[in-house]
Amino acid sequence: MKRSRTSKAWMREHVNDFYVQQAKREGYRSRAAFKLIEINQRDRLIGRGMTVVDLGATPGGWSQIAAGLVGAAGQIIAIDLLPMEALRGVTFIQGSIDDDAVMQQLRTAAAARGVDLVISDMSPNISGIDVVDQARVMALAERTLEISRNYLKPGGHLLVKVFQGQGFEAFLRSMRALFTEVVTRKPEASRGRSNEIYLLGKRRRTVAAEAAPALPPSSK
């Protein structure tokens, strides 16, 4: 009964959410589109002709925004376990990011150009048990970082959602080792009660420089 009441409350909040309504008005696939719009306006991550990998892409809100920004000369490679309705300029791969066959498809799709940016708004299925949910979130973030390490060009960037809690500081250290700068972002479109935060790794180090010391994260 408690879960039913909670689900109904979430549905009422979702239906009445400003960003949900705005997404419908502007033709975006999800309210999450506004998170990427805001971060990109601040940090200028996505430009014409870039190759962007969108992990956990369905229903396609971030891919939709990214495709418009990279233009016809760019490339979006979207990956998700769930199906996604086709988007112009987006190559969709359905499957798990832990599946070698999926990674081979990514490797093939990105081979000619390399990857300029990895973006991930992934969340696990929430159980309601904080310690379990935190572990699942951080596992997704760690896999995202591993993919970035394997596919990003030197100088490329990573934008990944995490939850603050157990494992956050260790993950932050791993990001600092891979990028020359790591900053935090909390877009207005994030729900106020959510403890989600986005980490932005700027300028992937060359392999030789990955072990170099890095500055603490900044919210500037």
N, C-alpha and C positions, 0 to 999 in steps of 0.2 A: 504493500500500500504506500509506504514511504517513497519507494522508487517511482511509483506511478505519479504521485504528487510532484516529485522533483522533475520528472519528465514533462509533465504538463506545464509546470512553471517555466522550464527551459523553452518549451515551444511558444508560450505566450511572449517571453522575452525576445525570442528569435523573430517571431512574426512582426513584432512592434519595433524591432531594432532599426535605428536610423540608417545604418550602413546596408542592412538587408534591403530596405526600401530604396535606397539610393542606387544600389547595384541593379535592381530591377529597372529603375528609370533609365539608367545609362547603358543597359544591355550587357552588364558584366555577369559572369557565371557564378561568382560568389562574392560575399562581402570582403573576403581576404584580398581581393584585388586592390582595395584601398590601402592596405598595409604596404604592398609593394610600390604603389604609386607614391606614397609619402616618403618611404625610404629612398626610392630612386630620385625623387626631387631634391632630397638633401645631399645624397652622396654621388649622384650621376654614375650609377653602376652600369647601366645598359645603354649601348650606343649602336648606331647603324653598322650592319655587317658583322656583328658579334655572333658567336656560338654560345648559347646558354643551355645548360642542363637543368631541368626542373624536376626535382625528386618529390614523389608523392603529389603528383600534379592534379589528379582528378578532384573536382569537376573541370578544372582548367582556368581558374581565375588568374593565377600568376602567369601561366603560359599565354593567355590571351593578351595581357598587358605587355609581356616581354616580346611577343611576336610583332605587336604594333611598333615597338621601339626599335627593334633590330632591322625592320623593313625587309624588303624582298631579297636583299643581298645577305641577310643574316640567316641564322638557323636556330630553331628551338627543338631540343630533344626532351620529350616529356616521358616520365616513367611512373607507373602506378600499378598496384595490384588490381585495382578496379578498372573497368572499361571507361573510356572517355570519348565523348562525342568529338568528331573530327574538327580541327581548327586549321584554317589556312596558315601555312608557314610553319606548322608544328608536326614533327615526326613523333608519333606516339608508340611507346614500347610497353606492352602490358606484361606485368610480372613483378617478382620480388627483387629488390636491390641486393638480396643475398644470393640470388640465382646466377650461377656462372654463365648460363646461356643469355640471360638478360644483359649482363656486363659485356658479353661478346657483341651483342647487337649495338650497345652503346659505343664500344670501341670501333666498330665498323662505321657507324653513323658519323662519328667525330673524327675519323682518321685523317680526312683530307685537310681539316682546318684546325684541329685542336680545340680545346674548350677555354673560353674566356671567363666564364662565370658559372658557378653552381649555386642554385637557390633551392631551399628546402623549407616548406611550411608543414612538414610531416608531424602528425601526432599519432600515438597508438590508440587502440580502443581503450577508453578509460574505464577502469574497474571500480573506481571510487576508493581504492586502498592506496593511500598516498605513497607509501614506500614502493609498492609495485609499479604504480604509474610513473613515478620518478625514474625508476630503473629502466623502464621501457622507453621513456623519452630520451634518456641519455644514451641508450644503446642505438637508437635511430640516429642521434647526432654523431656518435662515434663512427657509425658506418658511413654517414654523409662525409665526414672528415676524411675517412679512408679513401672514398671515391674521389674526393677533391685532390688528395695527395697523388692518386694514380692518374688523373686525367687533366687537371688544370695546367695550363701553360704557366711558365714563370711570369709573374706580374698579374696573374689572374686573381679573381676574388671569390669569396664564399659568403653567402648569407644563409644562416641556419637558425631555426627556432629551437630554443631549449627552455626548460623550466628551472628556476633557481632552486637549489636543494642539493641533496647528496649527489656527488659526482661532478657538480658544476665546476668547482675550482680545478679539479684535475683535467677536465675537458678544456678549460680555459688555457691551462699551461700547454696542452697539446696544440691548440690553435696558435698560440704565440710562437711556438717553434716552427710553424709552417708559414706564417704570414708576418710581414714586417710591421703591421699595425693591426690591432684588434679593438673594435669599438662596440658599444652596446646601443641598441635601438629599441624603443618601445613606442610603436606608432599609435596614433590616436584611435585607429580602428580596432586595436586590441581591446577585448572586453575588460572593463574596469576590474572585475573580480578575478581575472585570470592572472596567474603568476608567470605567464609566458614572457619571454624576452628574446630578442634576436641578437645574435652575435654576427658581426660583420668582420671577416678577415680580409684585409686589403693587401694586395701585391704579394702573391705567393713567392716565397723564396726559391732560389735555385736549390738543387739537392745539396750542394756543398755548404750552403748557408743555413740549412734548416736547424742545425743545432746551435746557432748563434743566439745569444740572449736577446730578449725583446722587452719592450716597455709594458707596463701594466695596461689593461684595457681602459678606454676612455669613453665618455658619453658625449664628447664634443661634437 
